[in-house]
Amino acid sequence: MKKFFIVMPAYNEADNIEETISQWYPISEEITTNGCECRLVIANDGSKDDTYARMCQLQVDKPLLIPLTKQNSGHGASVLFLYNYAIENGADYIFQTDSDGQTNPDEFWQMWEHKEQFDIQIGTRSGRQDGFSRVVVTKALRLIVWLIFGVWVKDANTPFRLMKASRLKHILSYIPSDFFLANVAVSAIAVKKNERVAWYPITFRPRQGGVNSINMKRIVKIGWKAIGDFMKINQKLKTK
């Protein structure tokens, strides 16, 4: 039986986590019912609120839910932690999204229908509703990826992606385990290595609750450091 993992990082998402699980858990049930073992895995990234406790409470009635907890390491490192967890536990397919309620579960099925045709499927956020500054960051990342990797990536950092685990495992071999912009690196490497990549327009709603932990000042600091890291990854792509 094929194995499929839906993975999400969570940091201080006590206001969102119950609603997020209620939206995504039925997908786990439906896929499992139709012959593919599915788990919804959420990693609590050292939250200061009761995110993890709430997940554990919900697990009592939701056996396909796997709550994990870890020391705080940031979004990118948490995503990489989840990818490696899924691969180590025999995943054939991995879908990643965030736990803040900004993505629409109904749009997942367009990717699931094409899981055999493509290696990496990524959403592109059109008409996004999370602020002008985030749109600017997305465009800046697209330019940085083009300048360093020489590839044009439509939306490099979208937290809405379905991937074949075997291809993702290969891509992860180029990425440091603590890399903050993990999904940007995955997207850039996938295109650079000529993986079978597909793009799908998706909606991207405002946060459904809580406060975003990343402000503009921190985004600039992370982006500046990432340029050097991207250059190292690109050099590794050339020599490996």
Summary of the structure (lengths in Angstrom):
residues: 240
radius of gyration: 16.8
end to end distance: 33.4
largest distance: 49.4
contacts: 784
relative contact order: 0.17
helix: 45%
strand: 19%
